[in-house]
Amino acid sequence: MPAKSWSPTDSLSDAEKADFDEHLAHLPETYKEEILRQYDIPQIKSTMLDVLRWATPFEVALMALGGIMAIVAGPFANKSD
């Protein structure tokens, strides 16, 4: 199933869509297509594991160490002296 694409006019009102189309109206068709292609953002589904798959062992160790340090520092965070 292909990913759903975002359009630059998805979040615009009807008046704003008309204004957007008006701005592109004077351009040749090839330029309009190129501008709209630059705004095309596909909706992708990625999880944290997809991102971590590309991490080096050093980066994974650094994230693990940071997580452990955050857990250890948690009880001390709200103490005021």
N, CA, C and O atoms as a Maestro MAE file, in Angstrom:
{
 s_m_m2io_version
 :::
 2.0.0
}

f_m_ct {
 s_m_title
 :::
 protein
 m_atom[324] {
  # First column is atom index #
  i_m_mmod_type
  r_m_x_coord
  r_m_y_coord
  r_m_z_coord
  i_m_residue_number
  s_m_chain_name
  s_m_pdb_residue_name
  s_m_pdb_atom_name
  i_m_atomic_number
  :::
  1 25 0.850 -1.179 0.000 1 A "MET " " N  " 7
  2 3 0.000 0.000 0.000 1 A "MET " " CA " 6
  3 2 0.894 1.240 0.000 1 A "MET " " C  " 6
  4 15 1.743 1.373 0.881 1 A "MET " " O  " 8
  5 25 0.730 2.140 -0.951 2 A "PRO " " N  " 7
  6 3 1.576 3.334 -1.008 2 A "PRO " " CA " 6
  7 2 1.276 4.275 0.158 2 A "PRO " " C  " 6
  8 15 0.158 4.328 0.670 2 A "PRO " " O  " 8
  9 25 2.302 5.008 0.556 3 A "ALA " " N  " 7
  10 3 2.153 5.956 1.650 3 A "ALA " " CA " 6
  11 2 1.288 7.120 1.200 3 A "ALA " " C  " 6
  12 15 1.359 7.558 0.052 3 A "ALA " " O  " 8
  13 25 0.460 7.619 2.132 4 A "LYS " " N  " 7
  14 3 -0.380 8.769 1.840 4 A "LYS " " CA " 6
  15 2 0.500 10.011 1.800 4 A "LYS " " C  " 6
  16 15 1.312 10.226 2.700 4 A "LYS " " O  " 8
  17 25 0.346 10.815 0.781 5 A "SER " " N  " 7
  18 3 1.153 12.018 0.643 5 A "SER " " CA " 6
  19 2 0.433 13.213 1.238 5 A "SER " " C  " 6
  20 15 -0.796 13.293 1.219 5 A "SER " " O  " 8
  21 25 1.206 14.126 1.757 6 A "TRP " " N  " 7
  22 3 0.699 15.371 2.285 6 A "TRP " " CA " 6
  23 2 0.724 16.395 1.180 6 A "TRP " " C  " 6
  24 15 1.670 16.436 0.394 6 A "TRP " " O  " 8
  25 25 -0.272 17.200 1.106 7 A "SER " " N  " 7
  26 3 -0.324 18.254 0.108 7 A "SER " " CA " 6
  27 2 -0.162 19.599 0.806 7 A "SER " " C  " 6
  28 15 -0.622 19.756 1.936 7 A "SER " " O  " 8
  29 25 0.477 20.566 0.168 8 A "PRO " " N  " 7
  30 3 0.655 21.864 0.816 8 A "PRO " " CA " 6
  31 2 -0.662 22.578 1.080 8 A "PRO " " C  " 6
  32 15 -0.698 23.527 1.863 8 A "PRO " " O  " 8
  33 25 -1.738 22.146 0.448 9 A "THR " " N  " 7
  34 3 -3.022 22.811 0.649 9 A "THR " " CA " 6
  35 2 -3.950 22.037 1.583 9 A "THR " " C  " 6
  36 15 -5.107 22.426 1.742 9 A "THR " " O  " 8
  37 25 -3.486 20.966 2.198 10 A "ASP " " N  " 7
  38 3 -4.343 20.159 3.064 10 A "ASP " " CA " 6
  39 2 -4.900 20.942 4.249 10 A "ASP " " C  " 6
  40 15 -6.067 20.775 4.602 10 A "ASP " " O  " 8
  41 25 -4.092 21.786 4.863 11 A "SER " " N  " 7
  42 3 -4.517 22.478 6.081 11 A "SER " " CA " 6
  43 2 -5.054 23.879 5.807 11 A "SER " " C  " 6
  44 15 -5.279 24.642 6.747 11 A "SER " " O  " 8
  45 25 -5.262 24.229 4.548 12 A "LEU " " N  " 7
  46 3 -5.725 25.565 4.213 12 A "LEU " " CA " 6
  47 2 -7.233 25.612 4.059 12 A "LEU " " C  " 6
  48 15 -7.866 24.611 3.722 12 A "LEU " " O  " 8
  49 25 -7.807 26.789 4.311 13 A "SER " " N  " 7
  50 3 -9.231 26.985 4.063 13 A "SER " " CA " 6
  51 2 -9.445 27.114 2.556 13 A "SER " " C  " 6
  52 15 -8.486 27.184 1.788 13 A "SER " " O  " 8
  53 25 -10.707 27.147 2.144 14 A "ASP " " N  " 7
  54 3 -11.006 27.255 0.709 14 A "ASP " " CA " 6
  55 2 -10.454 28.553 0.124 14 A "ASP " " C  " 6
  56 15 -9.937 28.557 -0.993 14 A "ASP " " O  " 8
  57 25 -10.559 29.650 0.868 15 A "ALA " " N  " 7
  58 3 -10.051 30.934 0.381 15 A "ALA " " CA " 6
  59 2 -8.522 30.886 0.253 15 A "ALA " " C  " 6
  60 15 -7.955 31.415 -0.703 15 A "ALA " " O  " 8
  61 25 -7.865 30.247 1.228 16 A "GLU " " N  " 7
  62 3 -6.403 30.139 1.172 16 A "GLU " " CA " 6
  63 2 -5.963 29.232 0.028 16 A "GLU " " C  " 6
  64 15 -4.946 29.489 -0.617 16 A "GLU " " O  " 8
  65 25 -6.729 28.169 -0.225 17 A "LYS " " N  " 7
  66 3 -6.409 27.288 -1.357 17 A "LYS " " CA " 6
  67 2 -6.519 28.040 -2.674 17 A "LYS " " C  " 6
  68 15 -5.684 27.879 -3.564 17 A "LYS " " O  " 8
  69 25 -7.554 28.861 -2.788 18 A "ALA " " N  " 7
  70 3 -7.723 29.652 -4.005 18 A "ALA " " CA " 6
  71 2 -6.560 30.632 -4.164 18 A "ALA " " C  " 6
  72 15 -6.060 30.842 -5.269 18 A "ALA " " O  " 8
  73 25 -6.135 31.230 -3.049 19 A "ASP " " N  " 7
  74 3 -5.013 32.165 -3.089 19 A "ASP " " CA " 6
  75 2 -3.722 31.438 -3.478 19 A "ASP " " C  " 6
  76 15 -2.919 31.966 -4.247 19 A "ASP " " O  " 8
  77 25 -3.525 30.226 -2.944 20 A "PHE " " N  " 7
  78 3 -2.344 29.428 -3.282 20 A "PHE " " CA " 6
  79 2 -2.338 29.105 -4.774 20 A "PHE " " C  " 6
  80 15 -1.311 29.232 -5.441 20 A "PHE " " O  " 8
  81 25 -3.491 28.688 -5.289 21 A "ASP " " N  " 7
  82 3 -3.603 28.377 -6.716 21 A "ASP " " CA " 6
  83 2 -3.392 29.625 -7.569 21 A "ASP " " C  " 6
  84 15 -2.825 29.554 -8.659 21 A "ASP " " O  " 8
  85 25 -3.852 30.760 -7.063 22 A "GLU " " N  " 7
  86 3 -3.684 32.022 -7.782 22 A "GLU " " CA " 6
  87 2 -2.202 32.388 -7.907 22 A "GLU " " C  " 6
  88 15 -1.767 32.889 -8.943 22 A "GLU " " O  " 8
  89 25 -1.438 32.135 -6.850 23 A "HIS " " N  " 7
  90 3 -0.006 32.426 -6.888 23 A "HIS " " CA " 6
  91 2 0.721 31.544 -7.909 23 A "HIS " " C  " 6
  92 15 1.708 31.967 -8.511 23 A "HIS " " O  " 8
  93 25 0.231 30.330 -8.097 24 A "LEU " " N  " 7
  94 3 0.868 29.411 -9.040 24 A "LEU " " CA " 6
  95 2 0.322 29.541 -10.465 24 A "LEU " " C  " 6
  96 15 0.884 28.965 -11.396 24 A "LEU " " O  " 8
  97 25 -0.756 30.284 -10.636 25 A "ALA " " N  " 7
  98 3 -1.445 30.340 -11.927 25 A "ALA " " CA " 6
  99 2 -0.576 30.911 -13.049 25 A "ALA " " C  " 6
  100 15 -0.708 30.489 -14.198 25 A "ALA " " O  " 8
  101 25 0.299 31.848 -12.744 26 A "HIS " " N  " 7
  102 3 1.093 32.486 -13.798 26 A "HIS " " CA " 6
  103 2 2.299 31.643 -14.229 26 A "HIS " " C  " 6
  104 15 2.975 31.977 -15.202 26 A "HIS " " O  " 8
  105 25 2.560 30.576 -13.519 27 A "LEU " " N  " 7
  106 3 3.722 29.740 -13.838 27 A "LEU " " CA " 6
  107 2 3.402 28.709 -14.907 27 A "LEU " " C  " 6
  108 15 2.258 28.271 -15.026 27 A "LEU " " O  " 8
  109 25 4.402 28.319 -15.684 28 A "PRO " " N  " 7
  110 3 4.196 27.205 -16.619 28 A "PRO " " CA " 6
  111 2 3.920 25.913 -15.841 28 A "PRO " " C  " 6
  112 15 4.305 25.774 -14.680 28 A "PRO " " O  " 8
  113 25 3.259 24.996 -16.493 29 A "GLU " " N  " 7
  114 3 2.836 23.749 -15.831 29 A "GLU " " CA " 6
  115 2 4.018 22.980 -15.233 29 A "GLU " " C  " 6
  116 15 3.895 22.413 -14.148 29 A "GLU " " O  " 8
  117 25 5.150 22.956 -15.921 30 A "THR " " N  " 7
  118 3 6.306 22.213 -15.404 30 A "THR " " CA " 6
  119 2 6.818 22.819 -14.093 30 A "THR " " C  " 6
  120 15 7.238 22.095 -13.191 30 A "THR " " O  " 8
  121 25 6.778 24.149 -13.997 31 A "TYR " " N  " 7
  122 3 7.223 24.805 -12.766 31 A "TYR " " CA " 6
  123 2 6.248 24.542 -11.620 31 A "TYR " " C  " 6
  124 15 6.658 24.312 -10.482 31 A "TYR " " O  " 8
  125 25 4.955 24.578 -11.935 32 A "LYS " " N  " 7
  126 3 3.948 24.284 -10.904 32 A "LYS " " CA " 6
  127 2 4.147 22.877 -10.353 32 A "LYS " " C  " 6
  128 15 4.119 22.663 -9.141 32 A "LYS " " O  " 8
  129 25 4.347 21.926 -11.255 33 A "GLU " " N  " 7
  130 3 4.556 20.540 -10.820 33 A "GLU " " CA " 6
  131 2 5.797 20.417 -9.959 33 A "GLU " " C  " 6
  132 15 5.799 19.691 -8.965 33 A "GLU " " O  " 8
  133 25 6.857 21.127 -10.338 34 A "GLU " " N  " 7
  134 3 8.101 21.069 -9.559 34 A "GLU " " CA " 6
  135 2 7.910 21.653 -8.165 34 A "GLU " " C  " 6
  136 15 8.408 21.092 -7.189 34 A "GLU " " O  " 8
  137 25 7.205 22.761 -8.060 35 A "ILE " " N  " 7
  138 3 6.948 23.368 -6.748 35 A "ILE " " CA " 6
  139 2 6.109 22.440 -5.886 35 A "ILE " " C  " 6
  140 15 6.417 22.240 -4.712 35 A "ILE " " O  " 8
  141 25 5.058 21.874 -6.451 36 A "LEU " " N  " 7
  142 3 4.212 20.963 -5.682 36 A "LEU " " CA " 6
  143 2 4.965 19.686 -5.302 36 A "LEU " " C  " 6
  144 15 4.716 19.120 -4.237 36 A "LEU " " O  " 8
  145 25 5.877 19.229 -6.154 37 A "ARG " " N  " 7
  146 3 6.673 18.043 -5.836 37 A "ARG " " CA " 6
  147 2 7.604 18.322 -4.655 37 A "ARG " " C  " 6
  148 15 7.876 17.426 -3.856 37 A "ARG " " O  " 8
  149 25 8.091 19.552 -4.542 38 A "GLN " " N  " 7
  150 3 8.967 19.902 -3.427 38 A "GLN " " CA " 6
  151 2 8.211 19.900 -2.108 38 A "GLN " " C  " 6
  152 15 8.807 19.668 -1.056 38 A "GLN " " O  " 8
  153 25 6.909 20.155 -2.147 39 A "TYR " " N  " 7
  154 3 6.091 20.162 -0.940 39 A "TYR " " CA " 6
  155 2 5.526 18.790 -0.600 39 A "TYR " " C  " 6
  156 15 4.936 18.614 0.465 39 A "TYR " " O  " 8
  157 25 5.696 17.825 -1.480 40 A "ASP " " N  " 7
  158 3 5.141 16.490 -1.260 40 A "ASP " " CA " 6
  159 2 5.919 15.785 -0.159 40 A "ASP " " C  " 6
  160 15 7.094 15.460 -0.328 40 A "ASP " " O  " 8
  161 25 5.259 15.550 0.966 41 A "ILE " " N  " 7
  162 3 5.893 14.887 2.105 41 A "ILE " " CA " 6
  163 2 5.131 13.588 2.370 41 A "ILE " " C  " 6
  164 15 3.999 13.634 2.850 41 A "ILE " " O  " 8
  165 25 5.720 12.439 2.071 42 A "PRO " " N  " 7
  166 3 5.005 11.189 2.306 42 A "PRO " " CA " 6
  167 2 4.871 10.881 3.799 42 A "PRO " " C  " 6
  168 15 5.777 11.156 4.586 42 A "PRO " " O  " 8
  169 25 3.746 10.316 4.167 43 A "GLN " " N  " 7
  170 3 3.531 9.901 5.548 43 A "GLN " " CA " 6
  171 2 4.191 8.533 5.724 43 A "GLN " " C  " 6
  172 15 3.812 7.567 5.063 43 A "GLN " " O  " 8
  173 25 5.162 8.457 6.602 44 A "ILE " " N  " 7
  174 3 5.847 7.196 6.838 44 A "ILE " " CA " 6
  175 2 5.623 6.759 8.274 44 A "ILE " " C  " 6
  176 15 5.363 7.578 9.156 44 A "ILE " " O  " 8
  177 25 5.725 5.492 8.490 45 A "LYS " " N  " 7
  178 3 5.566 4.954 9.826 45 A "LYS " " CA " 6
  179 2 6.924 4.429 10.272 45 A "LYS " " C  " 6
  180 15 7.463 3.490 9.686 45 A "LYS " " O  " 8
  181 25 7.464 5.039 11.302 46 A "SER " " N  " 7
  182 3 8.741 4.561 11.822 46 A "SER " " CA " 6
  183 2 8.654 4.487 13.335 46 A "SER " " C  " 6
  184 15 7.981 5.293 13.978 46 A "SER " " O  " 8
  185 25 9.335 3.519 13.880 47 A "THR " " N  " 7
  186 3 9.357 3.334 15.327 47 A "THR " " CA " 6
  187 2 10.752 3.659 15.846 47 A "THR " " C  " 6
  188 15 11.679 3.891 15.070 47 A "THR " " O  " 8
  189 25 10.885 3.673 17.156 48 A "MET " " N  " 7
  190 3 12.188 3.940 17.747 48 A "MET " " CA " 6
  191 2 13.191 2.854 17.347 48 A "MET " " C  " 6
  192 15 14.377 3.138 17.178 48 A "MET " " O  " 8
  193 25 12.728 1.635 17.197 49 A "LEU " " N  " 7
  194 3 13.634 0.559 16.795 49 A "LEU " " CA " 6
  195 2 14.149 0.762 15.373 49 A "LEU " " C  " 6
  196 15 15.285 0.402 15.064 49 A "LEU " " O  " 8
  197 25 13.305 1.345 14.500 50 A "ASP " " N  " 7
  198 3 13.768 1.651 13.139 50 A "ASP " " CA " 6
  199 2 14.898 2.672 13.176 50 A "ASP " " C  " 6
  200 15 15.857 2.575 12.410 50 A "ASP " " O  " 8
  201 25 14.782 3.644 14.063 51 A "VAL " " N  " 7
  202 3 15.819 4.670 14.185 51 A "VAL " " CA " 6
  203 2 17.082 4.074 14.808 51 A "VAL " " C  " 6
  204 15 18.193 4.342 14.351 51 A "VAL " " O  " 8
  205 25 16.906 3.277 15.840 52 A "LEU " " N  " 7
  206 3 18.062 2.695 16.532 52 A "LEU " " CA " 6
  207 2 18.807 1.666 15.678 52 A "LEU " " C  " 6
  208 15 19.968 1.359 15.950 52 A "LEU " " O  " 8
  209 25 18.162 1.147 14.672 53 A "ARG " " N  " 7
  210 3 18.808 0.164 13.811 53 A "ARG " " CA " 6
  211 2 20.049 0.746 13.152 53 A "ARG " " C  " 6
  212 15 20.996 0.017 12.857 53 A "ARG " " O  " 8
  213 25 20.051 2.054 12.920 54 A "TRP " " N  " 7
  214 3 21.165 2.708 12.245 54 A "TRP " " CA " 6
  215 2 22.195 3.276 13.217 54 A "TRP " " C  " 6
  216 15 23.193 3.853 12.785 54 A "TRP " " O  " 8
  217 25 21.968 3.124 14.522 55 A "ALA " " N  " 7
  218 3 22.906 3.655 15.514 55 A "ALA " " CA " 6
  219 2 24.134 2.750 15.621 55 A "ALA " " C  " 6
  220 15 24.039 1.531 15.476 55 A "ALA " " O  " 8
  221 25 25.283 3.369 15.877 56 A "THR " " N  " 7
  222 3 26.509 2.609 16.103 56 A "THR " " CA " 6
  223 2 26.485 2.053 17.520 56 A "THR " " C  " 6
  224 15 25.717 2.545 18.347 56 A "THR " " O  " 8
  225 25 27.297 1.046 17.832 57 A "PRO " " N  " 7
  226 3 27.335 0.524 19.202 57 A "PRO " " CA " 6
  227 2 27.682 1.605 20.230 57 A "PRO " " C  " 6
  228 15 27.165 1.586 21.347 57 A "PRO " " O  " 8
  229 25 28.543 2.535 19.863 58 A "PHE " " N  " 7
  230 3 28.882 3.621 20.777 58 A "PHE " " CA " 6
  231 2 27.655 4.483 21.076 58 A "PHE " " C  " 6
  232 15 27.436 4.876 22.222 58 A "PHE " " O  " 8
  233 25 26.859 4.776 20.051 59 A "GLU " " N  " 7
  234 3 25.661 5.593 20.247 59 A "GLU " " CA " 6
  235 2 24.630 4.873 21.111 59 A "GLU " " C  " 6
  236 15 23.975 5.501 21.943 59 A "GLU " " O  " 8
  237 25 24.478 3.563 20.923 60 A "VAL " " N  " 7
  238 3 23.545 2.789 21.744 60 A "VAL " " CA " 6
  239 2 24.014 2.789 23.195 60 A "VAL " " C  " 6
  240 15 23.207 2.959 24.108 60 A "VAL " " O  " 8
  241 25 25.321 2.596 23.413 61 A "ALA " " N  " 7
  242 3 25.870 2.619 24.767 61 A "ALA " " CA " 6
  243 2 25.682 3.994 25.407 61 A "ALA " " C  " 6
  244 15 25.351 4.092 26.589 61 A "ALA " " O  " 8
  245 25 25.889 5.027 24.646 62 A "LEU " " N  " 7
  246 3 25.716 6.386 25.148 62 A "LEU " " CA " 6
  247 2 24.265 6.647 25.544 62 A "LEU " " C  " 6
  248 15 24.006 7.279 26.568 62 A "LEU " " O  " 8
  249 25 23.319 6.164 24.738 63 A "MET " " N  " 7
  250 3 21.897 6.324 25.081 63 A "MET " " CA " 6
  251 2 21.534 5.518 26.316 63 A "MET " " C  " 6
  252 15 20.763 5.984 27.155 63 A "MET " " O  " 8
  253 25 22.078 4.316 26.439 64 A "ALA " " N  " 7
  254 3 21.817 3.489 27.618 64 A "ALA " " CA " 6
  255 2 22.390 4.160 28.862 64 A "ALA " " C  " 6
  256 15 21.724 4.217 29.896 64 A "ALA " " O  " 8
  257 25 23.599 4.662 28.773 65 A "LEU " " N  " 7
  258 3 24.216 5.341 29.905 65 A "LEU " " CA " 6
  259 2 23.411 6.580 30.294 65 A "LEU " " C  " 6
  260 15 23.200 6.833 31.480 65 A "LEU " " O  " 8
  261 25 22.971 7.340 29.321 66 A "GLY " " N  " 7
  262 3 22.158 8.523 29.594 66 A "GLY " " CA " 6
  263 2 20.843 8.163 30.262 66 A "GLY " " C  " 6
  264 15 20.397 8.868 31.168 66 A "GLY " " O  " 8
  265 25 20.213 7.070 29.827 67 A "GLY " " N  " 7
  266 3 18.973 6.615 30.455 67 A "GLY " " CA " 6
  267 2 19.176 6.203 31.888 67 A "GLY " " C  " 6
  268 15 18.375 6.548 32.758 67 A "GLY " " O  " 8
  269 25 20.247 5.465 32.147 68 A "ILE " " N  " 7
  270 3 20.553 5.035 33.513 68 A "ILE " " CA " 6
  271 2 20.841 6.234 34.402 68 A "ILE " " C  " 6
  272 15 20.371 6.296 35.538 68 A "ILE " " O  " 8
  273 25 21.619 7.195 33.884 69 A "MET " " N  " 7
  274 3 21.944 8.388 34.670 69 A "MET " " CA " 6
  275 2 20.689 9.207 34.967 69 A "MET " " C  " 6
  276 15 20.578 9.774 36.054 69 A "MET " " O  " 8
  277 25 19.746 9.284 34.034 70 A "ALA " " N  " 7
  278 3 18.499 10.011 34.265 70 A "ALA " " CA " 6
  279 2 17.663 9.339 35.345 70 A "ALA " " C  " 6
  280 15 17.045 10.014 36.168 70 A "ALA " " O  " 8
  281 25 17.644 8.008 35.341 71 A "ILE " " N  " 7
  282 3 16.900 7.280 36.372 71 A "ILE " " CA " 6
  283 2 17.530 7.506 37.739 71 A "ILE " " C  " 6
  284 15 16.824 7.736 38.721 71 A "ILE " " O  " 8
  285 25 18.848 7.441 37.803 72 A "VAL " " N  " 7
  286 3 19.556 7.652 39.074 72 A "VAL " " CA " 6
  287 2 19.369 9.079 39.575 72 A "VAL " " C  " 6
  288 15 19.213 9.290 40.777 72 A "VAL " " O  " 8
  289 25 19.382 10.054 38.686 73 A "ALA " " N  " 7
  290 3 19.266 11.458 39.087 73 A "ALA " " CA " 6
  291 2 17.831 11.847 39.428 73 A "ALA " " C  " 6
  292 15 17.613 12.884 40.055 73 A "ALA " " O  " 8
  293 25 16.868 11.056 39.037 74 A "GLY " " N  " 7
  294 3 15.460 11.377 39.271 74 A "GLY " " CA " 6
  295 2 15.096 11.724 40.704 74 A "GLY " " C  " 6
  296 15 14.470 12.760 40.929 74 A "GLY " " O  " 8
  297 25 15.462 10.903 41.683 75 A "PRO " " N  " 7
  298 3 15.081 11.212 43.067 75 A "PRO " " CA " 6
  299 2 15.723 12.498 43.597 75 A "PRO " " C  " 6
  300 15 15.213 13.086 44.550 75 A "PRO " " O  " 8
  301 25 16.806 12.934 43.013 76 A "PHE " " N  " 7
  302 3 17.508 14.117 43.496 76 A "PHE " " CA " 6
  303 2 17.049 15.393 42.789 76 A "PHE " " C  " 6
  304 15 17.490 16.482 43.155 76 A "PHE " " O  " 8
  305 25 16.198 15.286 41.814 77 A "ALA " " N  " 7
  306 3 15.847 16.426 40.970 77 A "ALA " " CA " 6
  307 2 15.006 17.462 41.695 77 A "ALA " " C  " 6
  308 15 15.155 18.653 41.422 77 A "ALA " " O  " 8
  309 25 14.119 17.057 42.616 78 A "ASN " " N  " 7
  310 3 13.202 18.002 43.237 78 A "ASN " " CA " 6
  311 2 13.645 18.461 44.615 78 A "ASN " " C  " 6
  312 15 12.899 19.178 45.282 78 A "ASN " " O  " 8
  313 25 14.799 18.085 45.056 79 A "LYS " " N  " 7
  314 3 15.272 18.502 46.370 79 A "LYS " " CA " 6
  315 2 15.812 19.924 46.305 79 A "LYS " " C  " 6
  316 15 16.630 20.252 45.446 79 A "LYS " " O  " 8
  317 25 15.345 20.756 47.218 80 A "SER " " N  " 7
  318 3 15.899 22.113 47.290 80 A "SER " " CA " 6
  319 2 16.654 22.248 48.595 80 A "SER " " C  " 6
  320 15 16.171 21.857 49.658 80 A "SER " " O  " 8
  321 25 17.828 22.799 48.499 81 A "ASP " " N  " 7
  322 3 18.672 22.935 49.703 81 A "ASP " " CA " 6
  323 2 18.532 24.298 50.323 81 A "ASP " " C  " 6
  324 15 19.168 24.583 51.337 81 A "ASP " " O  " 8
  :::
 }
 m_bond[323] {
  # First column is bond index #
  i_m_from
  i_m_to
  i_m_order
  :::
  1 1 2 1
  2 2 3 1
  3 3 4 2
  4 3 5 1
  5 5 6 1
  6 6 7 1
  7 7 8 2
  8 7 9 1
  9 9 10 1
  10 10 11 1
  11 11 12 2
  12 11 13 1
  13 13 14 1
  14 14 15 1
  15 15 16 2
  16 15 17 1
  17 17 18 1
  18 18 19 1
  19 19 20 2
  20 19 21 1
  21 21 22 1
  22 22 23 1
  23 23 24 2
  24 23 25 1
  25 25 26 1
  26 26 27 1
  27 27 28 2
  28 27 29 1
  29 29 30 1
  30 30 31 1
  31 31 32 2
  32 31 33 1
  33 33 34 1
  34 34 35 1
  35 35 36 2
  36 35 37 1
  37 37 38 1
  38 38 39 1
  39 39 40 2
  40 39 41 1
  41 41 42 1
  42 42 43 1
  43 43 44 2
  44 43 45 1
  45 45 46 1
  46 46 47 1
  47 47 48 2
  48 47 49 1
  49 49 50 1
  50 50 51 1
  51 51 52 2
  52 51 53 1
  53 53 54 1
  54 54 55 1
  55 55 56 2
  56 55 57 1
  57 57 58 1
  58 58 59 1
  59 59 60 2
  60 59 61 1
  61 61 62 1
  62 62 63 1
  63 63 64 2
  64 63 65 1
  65 65 66 1
  66 66 67 1
  67 67 68 2
  68 67 69 1
  69 69 70 1
  70 70 71 1
  71 71 72 2
  72 71 73 1
  73 73 74 1
  74 74 75 1
  75 75 76 2
  76 75 77 1
  77 77 78 1
  78 78 79 1
  79 79 80 2
  80 79 81 1
  81 81 82 1
  82 82 83 1
  83 83 84 2
  84 83 85 1
  85 85 86 1
  86 86 87 1
  87 87 88 2
  88 87 89 1
  89 89 90 1
  90 90 91 1
  91 91 92 2
  92 91 93 1
  93 93 94 1
  94 94 95 1
  95 95 96 2
  96 95 97 1
  97 97 98 1
  98 98 99 1
  99 99 100 2
  100 99 101 1
  101 101 102 1
  102 102 103 1
  103 103 104 2
  104 103 105 1
  105 105 106 1
  106 106 107 1
  107 107 108 2
  108 107 109 1
  109 109 110 1
  110 110 111 1
  111 111 112 2
  112 111 113 1
  113 113 114 1
  114 114 115 1
  115 115 116 2
  116 115 117 1
  117 117 118 1
  118 118 119 1
  119 119 120 2
  120 119 121 1
  121 121 122 1
  122 122 123 1
  123 123 124 2
  124 123 125 1
  125 125 126 1
  126 126 127 1
  127 127 128 2
  128 127 129 1
  129 129 130 1
  130 130 131 1
  131 131 132 2
  132 131 133 1
  133 133 134 1
  134 134 135 1
  135 135 136 2
  136 135 137 1
  137 137 138 1
  138 138 139 1
  139 139 140 2
  140 139 141 1
  141 141 142 1
  142 142 143 1
  143 143 144 2
  144 143 145 1
  145 145 146 1
  146 146 147 1
  147 147 148 2
  148 147 149 1
  149 149 150 1
  150 150 151 1
  151 151 152 2
  152 151 153 1
  153 153 154 1
  154 154 155 1
  155 155 156 2
  156 155 157 1
  157 157 158 1
  158 158 159 1
  159 159 160 2
  160 159 161 1
  161 161 162 1
  162 162 163 1
  163 163 164 2
  164 163 165 1
  165 165 166 1
  166 166 167 1
  167 167 168 2
  168 167 169 1
  169 169 170 1
  170 170 171 1
  171 171 172 2
  172 171 173 1
  173 173 174 1
  174 174 175 1
  175 175 176 2
  176 175 177 1
  177 177 178 1
  178 178 179 1
  179 179 180 2
  180 179 181 1
  181 181 182 1
  182 182 183 1
  183 183 184 2
  184 183 185 1
  185 185 186 1
  186 186 187 1
  187 187 188 2
  188 187 189 1
  189 189 190 1
  190 190 191 1
  191 191 192 2
  192 191 193 1
  193 193 194 1
  194 194 195 1
  195 195 196 2
  196 195 197 1
  197 197 198 1
  198 198 199 1
  199 199 200 2
  200 199 201 1
  201 201 202 1
  202 202 203 1
  203 203 204 2
  204 203 205 1
  205 205 206 1
  206 206 207 1
  207 207 208 2
  208 207 209 1
  209 209 210 1
  210 210 211 1
  211 211 212 2
  212 211 213 1
  213 213 214 1
  214 214 215 1
  215 215 216 2
  216 215 217 1
  217 217 218 1
  218 218 219 1
  219 219 220 2
  220 219 221 1
  221 221 222 1
  222 222 223 1
  223 223 224 2
  224 223 225 1
  225 225 226 1
  226 226 227 1
  227 227 228 2
  228 227 229 1
  229 229 230 1
  230 230 231 1
  231 231 232 2
  232 231 233 1
  233 233 234 1
  234 234 235 1
  235 235 236 2
  236 235 237 1
  237 237 238 1
  238 238 239 1
  239 239 240 2
  240 239 241 1
  241 241 242 1
  242 242 243 1
  243 243 244 2
  244 243 245 1
  245 245 246 1
  246 246 247 1
  247 247 248 2
  248 247 249 1
  249 249 250 1
  250 250 251 1
  251 251 252 2
  252 251 253 1
  253 253 254 1
  254 254 255 1
  255 255 256 2
  256 255 257 1
  257 257 258 1
  258 258 259 1
  259 259 260 2
  260 259 261 1
  261 261 262 1
  262 262 263 1
  263 263 264 2
  264 263 265 1
  265 265 266 1
  266 266 267 1
  267 267 268 2
  268 267 269 1
  269 269 270 1
  270 270 271 1
  271 271 272 2
  272 271 273 1
  273 273 274 1
  274 274 275 1
  275 275 276 2
  276 275 277 1
  277 277 278 1
  278 278 279 1
  279 279 280 2
  280 279 281 1
  281 281 282 1
  282 282 283 1
  283 283 284 2
  284 283 285 1
  285 285 286 1
  286 286 287 1
  287 287 288 2
  288 287 289 1
  289 289 290 1
  290 290 291 1
  291 291 292 2
  292 291 293 1
  293 293 294 1
  294 294 295 1
  295 295 296 2
  296 295 297 1
  297 297 298 1
  298 298 299 1
  299 299 300 2
  300 299 301 1
  301 301 302 1
  302 302 303 1
  303 303 304 2
  304 303 305 1
  305 305 306 1
  306 306 307 1
  307 307 308 2
  308 307 309 1
  309 309 310 1
  310 310 311 1
  311 311 312 2
  312 311 313 1
  313 313 314 1
  314 314 315 1
  315 315 316 2
  316 315 317 1
  317 317 318 1
  318 318 319 1
  319 319 320 2
  320 319 321 1
  321 321 322 1
  322 322 323 1
  323 323 324 2
  :::
 }
}
